[in-house]
Amino acid sequence: MDGQVPLWISTQFNLKYLQLADSNLVGEIPSWVLDMRLYHINLTANHLQGGLLLNSSAWNEMEVVDVSNNALSGKIPSIWHPHIAVLLLNDNFLTGNIPLGLQGISLLEILNLANNHLDGIIPPGLANCSQLQILNLGDNNFGGMIPSEFGKLRNLQSLVIKNNKLSGSFPPSISNCTELYFLDVGENLLTGQIPKSIGNLSELRVLAMRKNNFEGSLPAEMGQLKHLQILDLSSNRLSGFIPRDIFNLQSMLVDPHQEFSMVQMDLTLHNLLYYNFVYENGLKMNSKGRDEDYKYIFPAMASLDLSNNQLNGDMPSDLGKLKGLKLLNLSMNNLNGTIPTSIAQMSWLESLDLSKNHFFGQIPSDLGSLSYLGALNFSNNNLSGSIPQGGHMTTFSKNSYSGNPNLWGCPLPKKCSWPEFTPVPPPISTSINEEEQSGESVWYQIGVGLSYGVGFAIVVLFIVLKRKWGQKYFGRVDMALKFVFLWFHNLTL
């Protein structure tokens, strides 16, 4: 549909479900829509503008409100009926604070206010929404601290508060949310250490804490997160050794294409089928050298990103046990030692970045067997020796190996075995006059050309004039070709 919300809908007095999603609607949401006693309204993915003015007496039975992905502006209404279970206001231009009326709704299960212009603090009163399962406040301008009261949300499955201005430490009380399996607090101003209690989140699949100011060592308790498939702690101030316990993450140990079916991990709850929609939760990750937004996180996706920190020590050989890993980024740290050969066991690896560290020694030759590897960066280390020429290690650009003074071989120009055109240097001048030398060179070339031409002509004349000689000549050529073709045929069989 085009244009505004059709007026004839206002005459449907028994209407309870109104779904006009992705219909190219424009204008404001009509007041008569807000006066209808609906259970479910879905106006997502349109071009609707203006404010959201609710008639609280008419919306007493409302359970689902989805007006996301529009151009709505103004403040969030302050009065909401306690029957509401799903409220999606994300991807609009809403401003102001989270109103008091949204705090303490006992039946609220899903609240998405992401990607607006909301500010102020995140109210601790949201923790009174005891049934809350999905809370997304990401991509706003919230400041202050993460409320420690969120630890009371025992049914919480997804918490996203990324890309705000939150400060202070990460509250250890969130480890009480044992049903949590998606946690994204990236791109904030959080400080302090990552609490050891985070290992209590036994159902966690995604842990994203990128681009903050976390410091201290990585807690070994992260190794207890047996379902963790994506760990992103990049761009912090973490230091110390990489604990070997991290390389026991069970979801990264197995071949994902054998253990999991390719089903979208879109946080589909059991009651969302009743509400007749699917909730999508994306994630920003560094893939193959650039940040990319993933709309869905598949069970087969496994990523480990510890880049841009202050980690030191050797890279443990246990790393090779993570056979299901697809993205590995340890760049911009202070890691040293040699590159473990066990990386060649990570057969599903698609992106490997070890740049800007202090690795030395040779590049393991077995890395050429990683057939899915599409991005590689070993630059700015102390690697030496020859680049392995097997597999597709030479298919990467020279930028993948630059900054290693003692490294050589293709694609680096130093001692590259690829055939290259080398210009012939000019002849060294002698006492002979240059004109005489030039003339002799021309007559020499003419003489050689005539000799080859005369010799070839004589052979052709003998073959043409002497039929028997021609038959013998081509007979021998034919016999030789048959022998070669027969030998090649047997070889291929």
C-alpha positions as CSV (number, residue, x, y, z in Angstrom):
1,M,0.0,0.0,0.0
2,D,1.0,3.6,-0.5
3,G,-0.2,6.7,1.2
4,Q,-1.7,7.0,4.7
5,V,-3.4,4.3,6.8
6,P,-6.7,3.4,5.0
7,L,-9.7,5.1,6.5
8,W,-11.9,2.1,6.0
9,I,-10.1,0.2,8.7
10,S,-11.7,2.5,11.2
11,T,-15.1,0.8,10.5
12,Q,-13.9,-2.7,11.5
13,F,-15.2,-2.5,15.0
14,N,-14.3,-6.1,15.9
15,L,-10.8,-5.8,14.7
16,K,-8.2,-7.1,17.2
17,Y,-5.1,-7.6,15.1
18,L,-3.8,-4.9,12.8
19,Q,-0.7,-5.7,10.7
20,L,0.4,-3.2,8.1
21,A,4.1,-3.9,8.2
22,D,6.4,-2.9,5.3
23,S,3.5,-1.2,3.4
24,N,5.2,2.1,2.4
25,L,2.8,4.1,4.6
26,V,3.4,7.8,5.2
27,G,2.0,10.5,7.5
28,E,1.1,10.3,11.1
29,I,-0.5,7.4,12.9
30,P,-4.2,8.4,12.8
31,S,-5.9,9.1,16.2
32,W,-8.7,6.6,15.4
33,V,-6.1,3.8,15.2
34,L,-5.1,4.6,18.7
35,D,-8.7,4.6,19.8
36,M,-9.4,1.1,18.6
37,R,-9.4,-1.7,21.2
38,L,-6.7,-3.8,19.6
39,Y,-4.7,-6.7,21.0
40,H,-1.9,-6.4,18.4
41,I,-0.7,-3.6,16.2
42,N,2.2,-3.9,13.8
43,L,3.2,-0.9,11.7
44,T,6.9,-1.6,11.4
45,A,9.0,-0.7,8.4
46,N,7.0,2.2,7.1
47,H,7.6,5.9,6.8
48,L,5.3,7.1,9.6
49,Q,6.1,10.4,11.3
50,G,5.0,12.4,14.2
51,G,4.5,11.4,17.8
52,L,3.0,8.4,19.4
53,L,-0.1,9.7,21.4
54,L,-1.8,6.9,23.2
55,N,-5.3,6.8,24.5
56,S,-4.7,4.8,27.6
57,S,-8.4,4.0,28.1
58,A,-8.6,2.4,24.6
59,W,-5.4,0.4,24.9
60,N,-6.4,-1.5,28.0
61,E,-6.2,-4.8,26.2
62,M,-3.1,-4.1,24.1
63,E,-0.4,-6.9,24.2
64,V,1.9,-6.1,21.3
65,V,2.9,-2.7,19.9
66,D,5.4,-2.7,17.1
67,V,6.0,0.7,15.4
68,S,9.7,0.1,14.8
69,N,11.6,1.2,11.7
70,N,9.7,4.4,11.1
71,A,10.4,8.1,11.5
72,L,8.5,8.7,14.7
73,S,9.7,11.6,16.9
74,G,9.0,13.2,20.2
75,K,9.1,11.5,23.6
76,I,7.9,8.1,24.6
77,P,4.4,8.2,26.1
78,S,4.5,8.1,29.9
79,I,1.4,5.9,30.4
80,W,1.3,2.3,29.4
81,H,-1.2,-0.3,30.4
82,P,0.2,-3.2,32.5
83,H,-1.1,-5.8,30.1
84,I,1.4,-5.0,27.4
85,A,3.9,-7.8,26.8
86,V,5.9,-6.6,23.7
87,L,6.9,-3.1,22.9
88,L,9.1,-2.3,19.9
89,L,9.9,1.4,19.4
90,N,13.4,0.9,18.0
91,D,14.8,2.6,14.9
92,N,13.0,5.9,15.1
93,F,13.9,9.4,16.2
94,L,12.5,9.4,19.7
95,T,14.1,11.7,22.3
96,G,14.0,12.2,26.1
97,N,14.2,9.8,29.0
98,I,12.7,6.4,29.6
99,P,9.4,7.3,31.3
100,L,8.3,6.1,34.7
101,G,5.3,4.4,33.1
102,L,7.5,1.8,31.4
103,Q,9.0,0.7,34.7
104,G,7.5,-2.1,36.7
105,I,5.2,-3.5,34.0
106,S,4.9,-7.0,35.4
107,L,3.9,-8.7,32.1
108,L,6.4,-6.9,29.8
109,E,8.6,-9.6,28.1
110,I,10.3,-7.7,25.3
111,L,11.4,-4.0,25.3
112,N,13.4,-2.6,22.3
113,L,14.2,1.1,22.3
114,A,17.4,0.8,20.3
115,N,18.6,3.2,17.7
116,N,16.9,6.4,18.8
117,H,18.1,9.6,20.5
118,L,17.2,8.7,24.0
119,D,19.3,10.1,26.9
120,G,19.5,10.3,30.6
121,I,20.3,7.3,32.8
122,I,19.0,3.8,32.4
123,P,16.4,3.7,35.2
124,P,16.9,0.9,37.8
125,G,13.1,0.6,37.9
126,L,13.2,-1.5,34.7
127,A,14.4,-4.3,36.9
128,N,10.8,-4.4,38.3
129,C,9.7,-5.8,35.0
130,S,10.1,-9.3,36.4
131,Q,9.1,-11.1,33.2
132,L,11.5,-9.2,31.0
133,Q,13.3,-11.6,28.6
134,I,14.7,-9.2,25.9
135,L,16.0,-5.7,26.7
136,N,17.6,-3.7,24.0
137,L,18.6,-0.1,24.7
138,G,21.6,0.0,22.3
139,D,22.6,2.9,20.0
140,N,21.3,5.8,22.1
141,N,22.9,8.4,24.3
142,F,22.3,6.9,27.8
143,G,24.9,7.8,30.4
144,G,25.6,6.8,34.0
145,M,26.1,3.3,35.1
146,I,24.6,-0.1,34.3
147,P,22.0,-0.6,37.1
148,S,23.1,-3.4,39.4
149,E,19.4,-4.1,39.9
150,F,19.4,-5.8,36.6
151,G,20.7,-8.9,38.5
152,K,17.1,-9.4,39.6
153,L,15.9,-10.1,36.0
154,R,16.2,-13.9,36.3
155,N,14.3,-14.5,33.1
156,L,16.5,-12.2,31.0
157,Q,17.9,-13.9,27.9
158,S,19.2,-10.9,25.9
159,L,20.7,-7.7,27.2
160,V,22.0,-5.2,24.6
161,I,23.1,-1.7,25.7
162,K,25.9,-1.2,23.2
163,N,27.0,2.2,21.7
164,N,26.0,4.5,24.5
165,K,27.9,6.6,27.0
166,L,27.8,4.3,30.0
167,S,30.6,4.5,32.5
168,G,31.7,2.8,35.7
169,S,32.3,-0.9,36.2
170,F,30.4,-3.9,34.9
171,P,28.1,-5.0,37.7
172,P,28.9,-8.6,39.0
173,S,25.2,-9.0,39.9
174,I,24.3,-9.6,36.2
175,S,25.9,-13.0,36.7
176,N,22.7,-13.9,38.5
177,C,20.9,-13.8,35.1
178,T,21.6,-17.4,34.5
179,E,19.3,-17.6,31.5
180,L,21.2,-14.9,29.6
181,Y,22.7,-16.0,26.3
182,F,23.2,-12.7,24.5
183,L,25.2,-9.9,26.2
184,D,26.4,-6.9,24.3
185,V,27.8,-3.9,26.2
186,G,30.3,-2.8,23.6
187,E,31.2,0.7,22.5
188,N,30.8,2.4,25.9
189,L,33.1,3.9,28.5
190,L,33.1,1.0,31.0
191,T,36.1,0.6,33.2
192,G,37.5,-1.8,35.8
193,Q,38.1,-5.5,35.5
194,I,35.8,-8.1,33.9
195,P,34.3,-9.9,36.9
196,K,35.2,-13.6,37.5
197,S,31.5,-14.2,38.2
198,I,30.8,-13.9,34.4
199,G,31.7,-17.6,34.3
200,N,28.4,-18.3,36.0
201,L,26.5,-17.4,32.8
202,S,26.4,-21.0,31.7
203,E,23.9,-20.4,28.8
204,L,25.9,-17.5,27.3
205,R,26.4,-17.8,23.5
206,V,27.5,-14.2,22.7
207,L,29.7,-12.0,24.9
208,A,30.6,-8.6,23.3
209,M,32.5,-6.1,25.4
210,R,34.5,-4.4,22.6
211,K,35.6,-0.8,22.6
212,N,35.6,0.0,26.3
213,N,38.2,0.7,28.9
214,F,38.3,-2.7,30.7
215,E,41.7,-3.5,32.2
216,G,43.4,-6.3,34.1
217,S,43.8,-9.9,33.0
218,L,41.3,-12.1,31.3
219,P,39.4,-14.2,33.9
220,A,40.1,-17.9,33.5
221,E,36.5,-18.5,34.5
222,M,35.5,-17.6,30.9
223,G,36.5,-21.2,30.1
224,Q,33.4,-22.4,31.9
225,L,31.1,-20.8,29.2
226,K,30.6,-24.1,27.4
227,H,28.0,-22.6,25.0
228,L,30.0,-19.5,24.1
229,Q,30.5,-19.2,20.4
230,I,31.4,-15.5,20.0
231,L,33.8,-13.7,22.3
232,D,34.7,-10.1,21.5
233,L,36.9,-8.2,24.0
234,S,38.7,-6.1,21.4
235,S,39.9,-2.5,21.9
236,N,40.2,-2.5,25.6
237,R,43.2,-2.3,28.0
238,L,43.4,-5.9,28.9
239,S,46.8,-7.3,29.9
240,G,48.6,-10.4,31.0
241,F,48.7,-13.8,29.4
242,I,45.9,-15.5,27.5
243,P,44.6,-18.1,29.9
244,R,44.6,-21.6,28.5
245,D,41.1,-22.2,29.9
246,I,39.7,-20.0,27.1
247,F,40.8,-22.6,24.7
248,N,38.4,-25.1,26.3
249,L,35.3,-23.4,25.0
250,Q,33.2,-26.4,23.9
251,S,31.2,-24.6,21.3
252,M,34.4,-23.7,19.5
253,L,36.0,-27.1,19.8
254,V,33.6,-29.0,17.5
255,D,32.9,-28.9,13.8
256,P,29.9,-26.6,13.7
257,H,28.6,-28.1,10.5
258,Q,28.3,-31.5,12.1
259,E,27.1,-30.5,15.6
260,F,24.6,-27.8,14.7
261,S,22.0,-27.2,12.0
262,M,22.1,-23.8,10.2
263,V,19.2,-22.3,12.1
264,Q,19.0,-18.6,12.7
265,M,19.8,-17.8,16.4
266,D,17.3,-14.9,16.3
267,L,16.2,-15.2,20.0
268,T,12.8,-16.7,19.0
269,L,11.0,-17.3,22.2
270,H,8.3,-19.9,22.6
271,N,5.5,-17.3,22.9
272,L,6.6,-15.3,19.9
273,L,4.8,-17.6,17.6
274,Y,1.6,-16.6,19.4
275,Y,2.5,-12.9,18.9
276,N,3.2,-13.8,15.2
277,F,6.6,-12.1,14.7
278,V,10.2,-12.9,15.0
279,Y,12.6,-10.8,17.0
280,E,15.9,-10.0,15.3
281,N,19.1,-9.2,17.2
282,G,22.2,-8.2,15.3
283,L,25.8,-7.9,16.2
284,K,28.8,-5.9,15.0
285,M,32.0,-7.8,14.5
286,N,35.3,-7.3,12.9
287,S,35.4,-9.7,10.0
288,K,38.3,-9.9,7.6
289,G,39.8,-6.6,8.6
290,R,36.6,-4.5,8.8
291,D,33.6,-4.0,11.0
292,E,30.5,-5.6,9.7
293,D,26.9,-5.8,11.0
294,Y,25.5,-9.3,11.3
295,K,21.7,-9.3,11.3
296,Y,21.6,-12.9,12.5
297,I,24.0,-15.0,14.5
298,F,24.1,-18.6,13.2
299,P,25.0,-21.5,15.4
300,A,27.8,-22.3,13.0
301,M,29.4,-18.9,13.6
302,A,32.3,-19.0,16.0
303,S,34.6,-16.0,16.6
304,L,37.4,-15.0,19.0
305,D,38.5,-11.4,18.9
306,L,41.1,-10.1,21.5
307,S,42.7,-7.5,19.3
308,N,43.9,-4.1,20.3
309,N,44.8,-4.8,23.9
310,Q,48.0,-5.2,25.9
311,L,48.1,-9.0,26.1
312,N,51.6,-10.6,26.2
313,G,53.3,-13.9,26.4
314,D,53.2,-16.8,23.9
315,M,50.3,-17.9,21.9
316,P,49.3,-21.2,23.5
317,S,49.5,-24.3,21.3
318,D,46.1,-25.3,22.7
319,L,44.7,-22.7,20.2
320,G,44.5,-25.5,17.6
321,K,41.8,-27.2,19.6
322,L,39.3,-24.6,18.5
323,K,38.5,-26.5,15.3
324,G,35.1,-24.8,14.9
325,L,36.5,-21.2,14.9
326,K,35.9,-19.1,11.8
327,L,37.3,-15.7,12.9
328,L,40.5,-15.3,14.9
329,N,41.9,-11.8,15.7
330,L,44.8,-11.4,18.1
331,S,46.3,-8.3,16.4
332,M,47.7,-5.2,18.1
333,N,49.0,-6.8,21.3
334,N,52.4,-7.7,22.7
335,L,52.3,-11.4,22.0
336,N,55.5,-13.1,21.1
337,G,57.0,-16.5,20.5
338,T,56.4,-18.6,17.4
339,I,53.1,-19.2,15.6
340,P,51.9,-22.6,16.7
341,T,51.6,-25.2,14.0
342,S,48.3,-26.3,15.6
343,I,46.5,-23.5,13.8
344,A,46.5,-25.7,10.7
345,Q,44.0,-27.9,12.6
346,M,41.4,-25.1,12.5
347,S,40.0,-26.3,9.2
348,W,37.0,-23.9,9.1
349,L,39.1,-20.7,9.7
350,E,38.1,-17.9,7.4
351,S,40.0,-15.0,8.8
352,L,43.3,-14.9,10.7
353,D,44.9,-11.7,12.0
354,L,48.1,-11.8,14.0
355,S,49.5,-8.5,12.9
356,K,51.3,-5.9,15.0
357,N,52.7,-8.3,17.6
358,H,56.2,-9.7,18.3
359,F,56.0,-13.1,16.8
360,F,59.2,-14.6,15.4
361,G,60.4,-17.6,13.6
362,Q,59.0,-19.1,10.5
363,I,55.4,-19.3,9.2
364,P,54.1,-22.9,9.7
365,S,54.0,-24.5,6.2
366,D,50.8,-26.5,7.1
367,L,48.8,-23.3,7.0
368,G,48.4,-23.7,3.3
369,S,45.9,-26.5,4.0
370,L,43.3,-24.0,5.4
371,S,41.2,-24.0,2.3
372,Y,38.5,-21.6,3.7
373,L,41.0,-19.0,4.7
374,G,40.0,-15.8,2.9
375,A,41.8,-13.1,4.9
376,L,45.3,-13.3,6.4
377,N,47.5,-10.7,8.1
378,F,50.9,-11.5,9.6
379,S,52.3,-8.0,9.0
380,N,54.5,-6.0,11.4
381,N,56.1,-8.9,13.4
382,N,59.5,-10.4,13.5
383,L,58.9,-13.4,11.3
384,S,61.7,-14.8,9.2
385,G,62.4,-17.3,6.5
386,S,60.4,-18.2,3.5
387,I,56.7,-17.8,3.0
388,P,55.2,-21.2,2.5
389,Q,54.5,-21.7,-1.2
390,G,52.0,-24.5,-0.8
391,G,48.2,-24.1,-0.8
392,H,47.1,-20.5,-1.3
393,M,49.5,-18.7,1.0
394,T,50.9,-16.8,-2.0
395,T,47.4,-15.7,-3.1
396,F,47.3,-13.0,-0.4
397,S,48.7,-9.6,-1.1
398,K,52.1,-8.5,0.0
399,N,50.4,-6.3,2.7
400,S,49.6,-9.6,4.6
401,Y,53.4,-10.1,5.2
402,S,54.9,-6.6,5.1
403,G,56.8,-5.3,8.1
404,N,58.8,-8.5,8.6
405,P,62.3,-7.5,7.5
406,N,63.6,-11.1,7.5
407,L,60.7,-12.7,5.7
408,W,61.0,-13.4,2.0
409,G,59.3,-15.3,-0.9
410,C,56.2,-14.6,-2.9
411,P,54.2,-12.4,-2.8
412,L,57.0,-10.3,-1.3
413,P,59.4,-9.1,-4.0
414,K,62.4,-10.3,-1.9
415,K,63.6,-13.7,-3.4
416,C,60.3,-14.3,-5.1
417,S,60.4,-17.3,-7.4
418,W,57.6,-16.1,-9.7
419,P,58.9,-15.5,-13.3
420,E,59.5,-11.8,-13.8
421,F,60.5,-9.8,-16.8
422,T,64.1,-8.6,-16.5
423,P,65.2,-6.0,-19.0
424,V,68.4,-6.8,-20.9
425,P,71.2,-4.4,-20.0
426,P,72.7,-2.4,-22.9
427,P,76.0,-3.8,-24.3
428,I,79.2,-2.5,-22.8
429,S,80.9,0.0,-25.0
430,T,84.3,-0.9,-26.5
431,S,86.8,0.8,-28.6
432,I,84.9,-0.2,-31.8
433,N,82.9,2.6,-33.3
434,E,79.3,2.5,-32.2
435,E,78.0,2.8,-35.8
436,E,80.2,-0.1,-37.0
437,Q,79.0,-2.2,-34.0
438,S,75.4,-1.4,-34.8
439,G,75.9,-2.3,-38.5
440,E,77.6,-5.6,-37.7
441,S,74.7,-6.4,-35.3
442,V,72.1,-5.8,-38.0
443,W,74.0,-8.0,-40.6
444,Y,74.4,-10.7,-38.0
445,Q,70.7,-10.8,-37.3
446,I,69.9,-10.9,-41.0
447,G,72.4,-13.7,-41.6
448,V,70.9,-15.8,-38.7
449,G,67.4,-15.3,-40.1
450,L,68.3,-16.3,-43.6
451,S,70.1,-19.4,-42.3
452,Y,67.0,-20.6,-40.4
453,G,64.7,-19.7,-43.4
454,V,66.9,-21.6,-45.9
455,G,67.2,-24.6,-43.7
456,F,63.4,-24.8,-43.1
457,A,62.7,-24.4,-46.8
458,I,65.0,-27.2,-47.8
459,V,63.3,-29.6,-45.4
460,V,59.9,-28.6,-46.7
461,L,61.0,-29.1,-50.4
462,F,62.4,-32.6,-49.7
463,I,59.1,-33.6,-48.0
464,V,57.0,-32.2,-50.9
465,L,59.2,-33.5,-53.7
466,K,59.9,-36.9,-52.2
467,R,56.6,-38.4,-51.2
468,K,58.2,-41.4,-49.5
469,W,60.3,-39.2,-47.3
470,G,57.1,-37.2,-46.4
471,Q,55.2,-40.3,-45.6
472,K,58.0,-41.6,-43.4
473,Y,58.3,-38.2,-41.6
474,F,54.6,-37.8,-40.9
475,G,54.3,-41.5,-40.1
476,R,57.0,-41.2,-37.4
477,V,55.3,-38.0,-36.0
478,D,51.9,-39.9,-35.9
479,M,53.5,-42.8,-34.1
480,A,55.1,-40.5,-31.5
481,L,51.8,-38.7,-30.9
482,K,49.9,-42.0,-30.5
483,F,52.5,-43.2,-27.9
484,V,52.2,-39.9,-26.0
485,F,48.4,-40.0,-26.0
486,L,48.3,-43.6,-24.9
487,W,50.7,-43.0,-22.1
488,F,48.7,-40.0,-20.9
489,H,45.5,-41.9,-21.0
490,N,46.9,-44.7,-18.9
491,L,48.3,-42.2,-16.4
492,T,44.9,-40.5,-15.9
493,L,43.2,-43.8,-15.4
